[in-house]
């Protein structure tokens, strides 16, 4: 929901090293930085449960965070500028918050959600979402959590681009409207088995093989008999 505001209480922290960050995470806190107006910045920590509550609310990652530093009364209207995730657990391990003026537009990445059932999919086609996020510009309170793209009218072979995405009041799309492909419906891929290769004209076949479509001469399958003058047992006869 655009315009969602959530209060977030944070604490300032003294250390900025990796050891300090590990100790905070063990204690259930997430380290981060609050970038204020101008050059001001604060090293902060926030309880992991509190951060999860804020980022899973109606505003999601685009909620306006009314950040309050512990022991202060000043509220810093901020957005989630960036975050890092633990590669194993998948949990957020670090956050960057950016204080923003609410009367000036900002840029953000917004998720595209496909809605509806494609007519082409009903006919056996495959729906693919090519671009999952787009870049937008709007006032901080007008940044949508996501934008929806209706794919119900897509037939096999159809492509939807950013130009086909409906306008969103107060939001400007920043990507190229014709070059940014959002979704396609294509025929399913079929695997074709390779045909056996036939030997080129004049090419000799391995011993015992015959060209395809021809029969082997009688007795060929049993192998050639002994040469003239040789005994079948391999022993030479005694002279008379």
C-alpha positions as CSV (number, residue, x, y, z in Angstrom):
1,X,0.0,0.0,0.0
2,X,1.5,3.3,-1.0
3,X,1.7,5.8,1.8
4,X,2.1,3.3,4.6
5,X,4.1,4.7,7.5
6,X,5.5,2.6,10.3
7,X,7.3,3.7,13.4
8,X,10.7,2.0,14.0
9,X,12.6,2.4,17.2
10,X,16.4,2.0,16.8
11,X,19.5,2.3,19.0
12,X,22.8,3.9,18.2
13,X,25.8,1.5,18.4
14,X,29.4,2.4,19.0
15,X,31.3,-0.3,17.1
16,X,31.3,-0.7,13.3
17,X,33.5,-3.7,12.9
18,X,32.5,-7.2,11.8
19,X,33.1,-8.6,15.3
20,X,30.6,-6.1,16.7
21,X,28.1,-7.0,14.0
22,X,28.4,-10.7,14.9
23,X,27.8,-10.0,18.5
24,X,24.7,-8.0,17.7
25,X,23.2,-10.7,15.5
26,X,23.9,-13.3,18.2
27,X,21.9,-11.2,20.6
28,X,18.9,-10.9,18.2
29,X,19.7,-7.5,16.7
30,X,20.4,-6.4,13.1
31,X,23.2,-3.8,12.5
32,X,22.7,-1.0,10.1
33,X,23.3,2.6,9.1
34,X,20.9,5.5,9.0
35,X,21.9,8.1,6.4
36,X,20.5,11.4,7.4
37,X,20.1,14.6,5.5
38,X,23.4,16.0,4.2
39,X,26.4,14.1,5.4
40,X,25.1,12.9,8.7
41,X,25.0,9.2,9.4
42,X,24.3,7.0,12.4
43,X,25.4,3.5,13.1
44,X,22.3,1.8,14.4
45,X,20.9,-1.6,15.5
46,X,17.3,-2.8,15.5
47,X,15.7,-5.9,17.1
48,X,15.3,-8.6,14.5
49,X,11.6,-9.2,15.4
50,X,10.8,-5.5,15.1
51,X,12.5,-5.2,11.7
52,X,10.6,-8.3,10.5
53,X,7.3,-6.8,11.7
54,X,8.0,-3.6,9.8
55,X,9.1,-5.1,6.5
56,X,6.2,-7.7,6.4
57,X,3.5,-5.1,6.9
58,X,1.2,-3.6,4.2
59,X,3.9,-1.3,3.0
60,X,6.5,-4.0,2.6
61,X,9.9,-2.9,1.5
62,X,8.5,0.4,0.4
63,X,7.0,1.5,3.7
64,X,7.9,5.0,5.0
65,X,9.8,4.3,8.2
66,X,9.4,6.9,11.0
67,X,12.8,6.1,12.6
68,X,13.3,7.3,16.2
69,X,16.7,7.0,17.7
70,X,16.6,5.8,21.3
71,X,16.7,8.7,23.7
72,X,15.6,11.3,21.1
73,X,12.3,12.7,20.1
74,X,13.2,13.6,16.5
75,X,11.5,11.4,13.8
76,X,13.5,10.6,10.7
77,X,11.2,9.8,7.8
78,X,13.2,7.2,6.0
79,X,13.1,4.4,3.4
80,X,14.9,1.1,3.2
81,X,17.8,1.9,0.9
82,X,19.5,-1.4,0.8
83,X,19.9,-4.6,2.8
84,X,22.1,-7.7,2.9
85,X,20.9,-11.3,3.5
86,X,22.6,-14.2,5.2
87,X,23.5,-16.6,2.3
88,X,22.6,-19.7,4.4
89,X,19.6,-18.7,6.5
90,X,18.3,-16.1,4.2
91,X,17.6,-13.7,7.0
92,X,18.5,-10.0,6.7
93,X,21.9,-9.4,8.2
94,X,22.4,-5.6,7.6
95,X,20.2,-2.7,6.6
96,X,20.8,0.8,5.2
97,X,18.1,3.4,5.8
98,X,17.9,6.7,4.0
99,X,16.2,9.8,5.4
100,X,14.1,11.4,2.7
101,X,12.0,14.6,2.3
102,X,8.4,13.6,1.8
103,X,7.7,16.4,-0.6
104,X,10.3,15.4,-3.2
105,X,10.2,12.4,-5.6
106,X,12.5,9.5,-5.2
107,X,13.5,6.5,-7.3
108,X,12.8,2.9,-6.4
109,X,12.5,-0.6,-7.8
110,X,9.0,-2.0,-7.8
111,X,7.9,-5.6,-8.3
112,X,5.6,-6.6,-11.3
113,X,2.9,-9.1,-10.4
114,X,1.2,-11.1,-13.2
115,X,-2.6,-11.4,-12.7
116,X,-5.2,-13.4,-14.6
117,X,-4.9,-16.7,-16.6
118,X,-3.5,-16.4,-20.1
119,X,-5.6,-17.7,-23.0
120,X,-2.4,-19.0,-24.5
121,X,-1.6,-21.1,-21.5
122,X,-5.0,-22.7,-21.7
123,X,-4.1,-23.8,-25.3
124,X,-0.8,-25.4,-24.1
125,X,1.5,-22.4,-24.2
126,X,4.1,-21.4,-21.6
127,X,3.9,-18.1,-19.8
128,X,7.3,-16.6,-18.8
129,X,7.9,-13.5,-16.7
130,X,10.9,-11.8,-18.3
131,X,11.3,-8.8,-16.1
132,X,10.2,-9.0,-12.4
133,X,11.1,-5.4,-11.3
134,X,10.9,-2.0,-12.9
135,X,12.3,1.3,-11.9
136,X,9.9,4.1,-11.0
137,X,9.9,7.7,-9.6
138,X,7.3,9.1,-7.3
139,X,6.9,10.9,-4.0
140,X,7.9,8.7,-1.1
141,X,4.3,8.3,0.0
142,X,3.2,7.3,-3.5
143,X,5.7,4.5,-4.2
144,X,3.5,1.4,-4.7
145,X,4.3,-1.9,-3.1
146,X,3.9,-3.6,-6.5
147,X,2.2,-3.0,-9.9
148,X,-0.1,-5.6,-11.6
149,X,0.1,-6.7,-15.2
150,X,-3.0,-8.4,-16.6
151,X,-2.0,-11.4,-18.8
152,X,-5.5,-12.9,-19.4
153,X,-5.6,-11.6,-23.0
154,X,-2.2,-13.1,-24.0
155,X,-2.3,-15.7,-26.8
156,X,0.6,-18.0,-27.9
157,X,3.2,-15.8,-29.5
158,X,2.2,-12.6,-27.6
159,X,4.6,-10.3,-25.8
160,X,3.8,-7.6,-23.2
161,X,6.2,-4.7,-22.7
162,X,6.4,-1.9,-20.2
163,X,4.3,0.2,-22.7
164,X,1.4,-2.2,-22.1
165,X,1.5,-1.7,-18.4
166,X,-1.4,0.5,-17.2
167,X,-0.6,4.0,-15.8
168,X,-0.3,4.3,-12.1
169,X,-1.3,7.7,-10.7
170,X,1.6,9.7,-9.4
171,X,4.2,7.2,-10.6
172,X,6.6,7.6,-13.6
173,X,8.1,4.6,-15.2
174,X,11.8,5.1,-15.8
175,X,12.7,2.1,-18.0
176,X,12.4,2.0,-21.8
177,X,8.7,1.3,-22.6
178,X,9.4,-0.6,-25.8
179,X,12.6,-2.4,-24.9
180,X,11.5,-3.6,-21.5
181,X,9.8,-7.0,-22.0
182,X,7.7,-8.0,-19.0
183,X,6.0,-11.3,-20.2
184,X,5.8,-13.7,-23.1
185,X,3.7,-16.7,-24.1
186,X,5.5,-19.3,-26.2
187,X,5.0,-22.8,-27.5
188,X,6.5,-25.6,-25.2
189,X,9.9,-26.7,-26.2
190,X,10.0,-30.1,-27.9
191,X,13.0,-32.4,-27.8
192,X,13.9,-33.9,-31.2
193,X,15.9,-37.1,-31.3
194,X,18.8,-37.0,-33.7
195,X,18.6,-39.3,-36.7
196,X,21.3,-42.0,-37.1
197,X,24.0,-40.8,-39.5
198,X,24.5,-42.8,-42.8
199,X,28.0,-43.3,-44.0
200,X,29.1,-41.1,-46.9
201,X,29.4,-42.6,-50.4
202,X,32.6,-44.6,-50.7
203,X,33.1,-44.7,-46.9
204,X,34.0,-48.2,-45.6
205,X,31.8,-49.7,-43.0
206,X,33.3,-51.6,-40.0
207,X,33.8,-55.4,-40.6
208,X,30.5,-57.3,-40.3
209,X,28.3,-54.3,-40.9
210,X,26.1,-53.7,-44.0
211,X,24.5,-50.5,-45.2
212,X,21.0,-49.9,-43.8
213,X,18.3,-51.6,-45.8
214,X,20.5,-54.3,-47.3
215,X,20.8,-57.9,-46.1
216,X,24.0,-59.6,-45.1
217,X,25.2,-62.4,-47.5
218,X,24.4,-65.9,-46.3
219,X,27.0,-67.2,-43.8
220,X,28.4,-63.7,-43.2
221,X,26.9,-63.6,-39.7
222,X,28.8,-66.8,-38.8
223,X,32.1,-65.4,-39.9
224,X,34.4,-66.5,-42.7
225,X,35.5,-70.1,-42.9
226,X,39.2,-71.3,-42.8
227,X,41.3,-70.4,-45.8
228,X,42.0,-72.9,-48.6
229,X,44.8,-75.3,-47.6
230,X,44.3,-74.8,-43.9
231,X,42.9,-77.3,-41.5
232,X,39.9,-76.4,-39.5
233,X,41.7,-77.6,-36.3
234,X,44.6,-75.4,-37.0
235,X,47.0,-78.5,-37.2
236,X,49.1,-79.3,-40.2
237,X,48.8,-82.8,-41.7
238,X,51.8,-85.2,-41.8
239,X,53.4,-85.7,-45.2
240,X,52.4,-88.9,-47.0
